[in-house]
Amino acid sequence: MEDRGGRLFTFMGEMEEALSAIFKTYGKFTLYAHEEKAGRAAHERNKRVREWMNERGLRFLEYPVNEKNSGRKSQERWNELRQSEPVRSPEQIRAPEDFPASFNMGADKLGYFSVSGDAIRFGQQGGEQQAVETLETFLQERFQSYEENGSNLLQSTVSSSRLSPYLAWGNISFRTVVQKTSIKIENCDNLFLVKQLTSFQERLKERWKLMEQGNILESAHNSFKKDDLFLRWFNGETGIPMIDAAMNCLHKTGWIPSKYRGVLVSFAVNTLSLNVQMCSDALASLFLDYEPVIHVHQIHKMSQKVQDPVKIGKKEDSDGVFIKRYLPSLSNVPSKHIHEPWHYPGFFHLDYQAPAVDVKKANQAARKSRSGTAARSAKASDHEQLKFDL
Ligand SMILES: Cc1cc2nc3c(=O)[nH]c(=O)nc-3n(C[C@H](O)[C@H](O)[C@H](O)COP(=O)(O)OP(=O)(O)OC[C@H]3O[C@@H](n4cnc5c(N)ncnc54)[C@H](O)[C@@H]3O)c2cc1C
């Protein structure tokens, strides 16, 4: 932008304050933005901005993220997205010399903006360059075992595209990803490789369709009591290795394959009977790729399924390599017991907690409750835990 005469200004505060400062400095102006689908807070802020602009007779142009209401069929719109030329960057940008005193030049000051929560220490690094490199390495090589390793806890960290945080944060445009993938498919004559790429493209299309569905607002923000069971789940201390390892992986890296996101949700909502909204918010705070529209949709879908993390763990991480990586206290437990360490004779010498719940019994109750045949106990109780055959 700077090469073409542009300048970047940043402002920290409420939108109306920024707009007032602009109005005071320049007089009448038009506000351009992309339509935003980012949950309740952003929705309400945008409503306030529209009102603020209207009251002053100023134009607010929000470009639609999709053309859902254009009257054209979905496939037609998708084909256009795959083929249309990107809009060309302007040769020159005319930036004003003066700017409001409350504005900052550049983005450096944003580094001082304080956010709550723990830092994700081993997560992907942000930035356009990283996003482009991630796409390039995926399309050059990493995609080759995309399908085979899709739900492999360790391999998928490499063979999955890992583009989700970049797409969520806007480090790379969705159109670029779709178009580069289409070009790769067109130029590839190996059927097996085409299958991997097509499968990846299906995921992109899934995203596109969901984003087209419009604003999915989270339910009103309630403050739920974060009881002991919730904290054990959130902190990866449930005593169920598959859940605890997946949670620790999320705390450290901010990413885990889709299948295990579903397992975490199902376990929390069905097995532990935790509040779905509270769990959704908690996971949103851990996902580096948090995208409200996708997130809310997936949480809803996955909370309907009752899943057994012990069974899934035995199938997908039979030797417990993933578990041992994220739960070092279990590193000496033999593979035979890694998914149910409470059956391991040396369990009491391990620095690992007893399971918070009897998964089978709690899941049976959840299934019954889902099918409406019996009332489910409100919470997985201590009583259930004590009945465990340790
Ligand atoms: C409970 C739950 C919550 C989720 N929350 C999010 C979220 O907040 N943000 C998010 O981007 N994804 C979310 N997903 C979808 C999925 O887990 C991630 O998109 C995926 O793991 C990202 O890794 P990747 O980029 O390597 O995916 P790839 O498999 O390489 O897929 C490429 C892209 O397609 C999109 N995509 C992939 N899977 C899905 C899907 N099931 N639905 C919609 N789009 C998809 C993503 O943008 C992804 O980057 C969630 C899934 C579940 C089960």
Ligand as a Chemical Component Dictionary entry (heavy atoms), coordinates in Angstrom:
data_LIG
# 
_chem_comp.id                   LIG 
_chem_comp.type                 NON-POLYMER 
_chem_comp.pdbx_formal_charge   0 
_chem_comp.three_letter_code    LIG 
# 
loop_
_chem_comp_atom.comp_id 
_chem_comp_atom.atom_id 
_chem_comp_atom.alt_atom_id 
_chem_comp_atom.type_symbol 
_chem_comp_atom.charge 
_chem_comp_atom.model_Cartn_x 
_chem_comp_atom.model_Cartn_y 
_chem_comp_atom.model_Cartn_z 
_chem_comp_atom.pdbx_ordinal 
LIG C1  C1  C 0 -16.946 -28.620 17.011 1  
LIG C2  C2  C 0 -16.235 -28.052 15.797 2  
LIG C3  C3  C 0 -15.913 -26.710 15.758 3  
LIG C4  C4  C 0 -15.260 -26.167 14.639 4  
LIG N1  N1  N 0 -14.957 -24.837 14.647 5  
LIG C5  C5  C 0 -14.308 -24.302 13.581 6  
LIG C6  C6  C 0 -13.965 -22.918 13.575 7  
LIG O1  O1  O 0 -14.239 -22.170 14.517 8  
LIG N2  N2  N 0 -13.301 -22.441 12.485 9  
LIG C7  C7  C 0 -12.994 -23.246 11.402 10 
LIG O2  O2  O 0 -12.387 -22.756 10.444 11 
LIG N3  N3  N 0 -13.333 -24.543 11.386 12 
LIG C8  C8  C 0 -13.977 -25.104 12.425 13 
LIG N4  N4  N 0 -14.316 -26.431 12.400 14 
LIG C9  C9  C 0 -14.103 -27.215 11.160 15 
LIG C10 C10 C 0 -12.749 -27.940 11.037 16 
LIG O3  O3  O 0 -12.435 -28.608 12.225 17 
LIG C11 C11 C 0 -11.601 -26.997 10.675 18 
LIG O4  O4  O 0 -11.973 -26.154 9.617  19 
LIG C12 C12 C 0 -10.379 -27.769 10.205 20 
LIG O5  O5  O 0 -9.972  -28.681 11.203 21 
LIG C13 C13 C 0 -9.270  -26.785 9.911  22 
LIG O6  O6  O 0 -8.077  -27.426 9.553  23 
LIG P1  P1  P 0 -7.518  -27.311 8.060  24 
LIG O7  O7  O 0 -7.471  -25.900 7.629  25 
LIG O8  O8  O 0 -6.262  -28.090 7.988  26 
LIG O9  O9  O 0 -8.714  -28.049 7.278  27 
LIG P2  P2  P 0 -8.771  -28.695 5.822  28 
LIG O10 O10 O 0 -9.300  -30.076 5.975  29 
LIG O11 O11 O 0 -7.515  -28.538 5.102  30 
LIG O12 O12 O 0 -9.947  -27.862 5.125  31 
LIG C14 C14 C 0 -9.707  -26.682 4.357  32 
LIG C15 C15 C 0 -10.614 -25.573 4.833  33 
LIG O13 O13 O 0 -11.967 -25.927 4.659  34 
LIG C16 C16 C 0 -12.756 -25.427 5.740  35 
LIG N5  N5  N 0 -13.368 -26.546 6.460  36 
LIG C17 C17 C 0 -12.810 -27.732 6.767  37 
LIG N6  N6  N 0 -13.675 -28.513 7.435  38 
LIG C18 C18 C 0 -14.820 -27.800 7.518  39 
LIG C19 C19 C 0 -16.095 -28.065 8.063  40 
LIG N7  N7  N 0 -16.396 -29.221 8.637  41 
LIG N8  N8  N 0 -17.043 -27.104 7.984  42 
LIG C20 C20 C 0 -16.780 -25.928 7.381  43 
LIG N9  N9  N 0 -15.593 -25.622 6.834  44 
LIG C21 C21 C 0 -14.628 -26.542 6.894  45 
LIG C22 C22 C 0 -11.806 -24.665 6.654  46 
LIG O14 O14 O 0 -11.833 -23.304 6.305  47 
LIG C23 C23 C 0 -10.467 -25.255 6.315  48 
LIG O15 O15 O 0 -9.406  -24.374 6.525  49 
LIG C24 C24 C 0 -14.958 -27.001 13.519 50 
LIG C25 C25 C 0 -15.290 -28.357 13.580 51 
LIG C26 C26 C 0 -15.920 -28.886 14.698 52 
LIG C27 C27 C 0 -16.257 -30.357 14.710 53 
# 
loop_
_chem_comp_bond.comp_id 
_chem_comp_bond.atom_id_1 
_chem_comp_bond.atom_id_2 
_chem_comp_bond.value_order 
_chem_comp_bond.pdbx_ordinal 
LIG C1  C2  SING 1  
LIG C2  C3  SING 2  
LIG C2  C26 DOUB 3  
LIG C3  C4  DOUB 4  
LIG C4  N1  SING 5  
LIG C4  C24 SING 6  
LIG N1  C5  DOUB 7  
LIG C5  C6  SING 8  
LIG C5  C8  SING 9  
LIG C6  O1  DOUB 10 
LIG C6  N2  SING 11 
LIG N2  C7  SING 12 
LIG C7  O2  DOUB 13 
LIG C7  N3  SING 14 
LIG N3  C8  DOUB 15 
LIG C8  N4  SING 16 
LIG N4  C9  SING 17 
LIG N4  C24 SING 18 
LIG C9  C10 SING 19 
LIG C10 O3  SING 20 
LIG C10 C11 SING 21 
LIG C11 O4  SING 22 
LIG C11 C12 SING 23 
LIG C12 O5  SING 24 
LIG C12 C13 SING 25 
LIG C13 O6  SING 26 
LIG O6  P1  SING 27 
LIG P1  O7  DOUB 28 
LIG P1  O8  SING 29 
LIG P1  O9  SING 30 
LIG O9  P2  SING 31 
LIG P2  O10 DOUB 32 
LIG P2  O11 SING 33 
LIG P2  O12 SING 34 
LIG O12 C14 SING 35 
LIG C14 C15 SING 36 
LIG C15 O13 SING 37 
LIG C15 C23 SING 38 
LIG O13 C16 SING 39 
LIG C16 N5  SING 40 
LIG C16 C22 SING 41 
LIG N5  C17 SING 42 
LIG N5  C21 SING 43 
LIG C17 N6  DOUB 44 
LIG N6  C18 SING 45 
LIG C18 C19 SING 46 
LIG C18 C21 DOUB 47 
LIG C19 N7  SING 48 
LIG C19 N8  DOUB 49 
LIG N8  C20 SING 50 
LIG C20 N9  DOUB 51 
LIG N9  C21 SING 52 
LIG C22 O14 SING 53 
LIG C22 C23 SING 54 
LIG C23 O15 SING 55 
LIG C24 C25 DOUB 56 
LIG C25 C26 SING 57 
LIG C26 C27 SING 58 
# 
